[in-house]
Amino acid sequence: MILLYVEDEDMVRNQLARILGRRADSILIAENGKVGLELYKQHSEEISMIVSDIRMPVMDGMTMCKEIRKEAPKLPIIIVSAFIEDDDKKKLNGNTKYIPKPIDITSLITTVDMIKQQQEG
Amino acid sequence: MLNNPSTTALGLTSILIVSFLIDLLLPLGISPAILYLPILIANIRTPFPAKVMFHFCTLITAFIFIAYMSSASVMADESVIIMNRVLAVIAVWVIGWLCYIIKQGQIRLNEELETNKQKDSALIHQSRMAGIGEMIGYVAHQWRQPLTTLHLIFFNIKDSYEHDELDKESLDTSFEKSKELIETLSSTIDDFRDFFRPTDPSKGREAIDVFRSVQHVLNLISISFQKSHIEINLEIKDTKTHVLNYRNEFIHVVMNVLKNSKDAILDNQISEGRIWIRSALKDDRITVYCVDNGGGIDESNLHKIFEPYFTTKDSYGTGIGLYMSRVIVHSHMGGTISAKNTITPYGKGAQIEISLPIHKETK
């Protein structure tokens, strides 16, 4: 399984990438939505899950997800953010999960593992 | 005991005037000190009301004066003596009464000033207290990121241990990172604690760097503003310009002005909220401009926004913030604060202008 992880904060990204890396065969890392979208386009066939922050410079997570959703409506996306607007919350569907910050790591890992199991099963 | 130097000065001036008038009216050699008694008494704290003391002393003085005049072997026409006596008594009474009125006016003015001062300082305190909830929100935003990172670091230490990957180097790195984050959390608390430390006017005003103060405010509020999609552009040059203020008061003013901009942007649902903070140096003054694209202030309210308890924010506004800012800028910093509407590249908005005298020793 290849996981795309998008986060602008260096320290959070470095730490969480390690945790997520354990659960994926490979992990692609981007520091904003624009880079994330480019990586997705390059590896759209291989990427089977996305974990992304919302508030990021250049391109925010919601805009990136909206673009990706056009091509992959069923791709599992986990939004990890301290800030989520009510409007954005409404856009979350079965394939988009939301984990608030400060991150409950157990909850994030459980969600990732669950999605992985579903995909493998 | 004389009340204060100004009443003493008033008393001395009165002595001169009374002496002059008495000499004019009575060229018979009466002691001005005796005639001044009622006025002097009016300036002394007694257990009786000043008004009673004035009338009592004037009567006593008049009796002493009449007795003196009667006992003196005055070689003059009887009618002139009587006229002089009457005129002298009237003169003493009138001048004494005028001094009494002036003194009472002074007392009332001082009382009024003192009451206003107390009212203002109570409002400043009230405003700070009102800001506590908001500041706790700011702290929460400031802490969220480092707390998340700390949580992840600890998780990774445990994870590394479980996978037998924990060596001294990775442990040291994690330790240093955690230490750094804890210091960040600690300094945030220091910033906020400083902010709420009450002002002690007895310690006097201190010179503060305008740029650093604005920067300090931005450090405190930036994450909260980001959350509200408001971009703050700091366009102040670090000119090392200092102004005098009581501890943290200028920071409070900047914070208030920015909060008003934020409220205007959110209330008017401006999607791309923008705030610009600029400055200009001219002669002995520095002017700080806070410009926003929050829709501006209703023209009919422009002259009212610095009045106490004036608010357009219905349920959540206290109407204290900008009034308090004006009190601080005007009374404590010797500056001016004004507002006007403006047009920015991102739409209509307001501009708050704070003009402050530069602290001379450091300019």
Interface residues (C-beta under 8 A of the other chain):
Chain A: E9 M11 V12 Q15 L16 R18 I19 R22 R55 A82 F83 K101 P102 I103 I105
Chain B: H141 R144 Q145 L147 T148 T149 H151 L152 I153 F155 N156 D159 H163 K177 L181 Q226 K227
